[in-house]
Amino acid sequence: MRLACLKTSALALMLALAVAGCGRKGPLEAPSTAVPVSEAVKPEDKVAITPLPKRSVPAAPQQEVPKKPFFLDFLL
């Protein structure tokens, strides 16, 4: 039973590494054809947008966070 579990785990690991290695390395390719510009919206058809007045938002008070060590800090 233990040997079958070990074989299954090894097979799963090899399959995961094979799938992770798939793909092509290199820069992205440019599109083969130009994308047509939509004629539905023309620049002169745009509606004038009035900006909203800015509201002042009170700043949140600074909170002091106690420095607690994390058990994996030695890795950093």
C-alpha positions in Angstrom: 0.0 0.0 0.0 2.8 2.4 0.9 4.7 1.6 -2.3 1.6 2.4 -4.4 1.1 5.7 -2.6 4.8 6.6 -3.2 4.5 5.7 -6.9 1.3 7.8 -7.2 2.9 10.7 -5.5 6.0 10.5 -7.7 3.9 10.3 -10.9 1.8 13.3 -9.7 5.0 15.3 -9.1 6.4 14.4 -12.5 3.1 15.3 -14.2 3.0 18.7 -12.3 6.6 19.5 -13.4 5.9 18.6 -17.0 2.8 20.8 -17.1 4.6 23.6 -15.4 7.3 23.5 -18.1 4.9 23.9 -20.9 4.7 27.1 -22.8 6.9 29.2 -24.9 9.5 31.6 -23.6 10.1 34.9 -25.3 8.7 38.3 -26.1 5.1 38.8 -27.0 4.2 38.9 -30.7 2.5 41.8 -32.4 -1.0 41.1 -33.7 -1.1 39.9 -37.3 -3.8 42.4 -38.4 -4.7 45.9 -37.4 -7.9 46.2 -35.3 -10.5 48.4 -37.2 -11.5 51.6 -35.4 -15.1 51.6 -34.5 -17.1 54.3 -36.3 -20.0 54.1 -33.8 -18.5 56.7 -31.5 -16.9 59.7 -33.0 -15.0 62.3 -31.0 -17.6 65.0 -31.9 -20.4 62.9 -30.6 -19.0 62.9 -27.0 -21.2 64.6 -24.4 -19.6 67.3 -22.3 -19.1 66.1 -18.8 -19.1 68.5 -15.9 -16.6 67.5 -13.2 -18.0 67.2 -9.7 -16.8 69.5 -7.0 -14.1 68.1 -4.8 -15.0 67.3 -1.3 -12.5 67.4 1.5 -12.2 64.1 3.3 -10.8 64.2 6.8 -7.6 62.2 7.1 -7.8 59.0 9.2 -5.9 59.2 12.4 -2.6 57.2 12.4 -2.8 53.9 14.3 0.2 52.5 15.9 0.7 48.9 15.3 2.7 47.0 17.9 5.7 45.2 16.4 5.2 41.5 16.9 7.9 39.1 15.5 6.7 36.5 13.0 8.1 33.0 13.3 9.4 33.1 9.7 11.2 36.5 10.0 14.6 34.9 9.9 14.0 34.0 6.3 13.8 37.6 5.3 
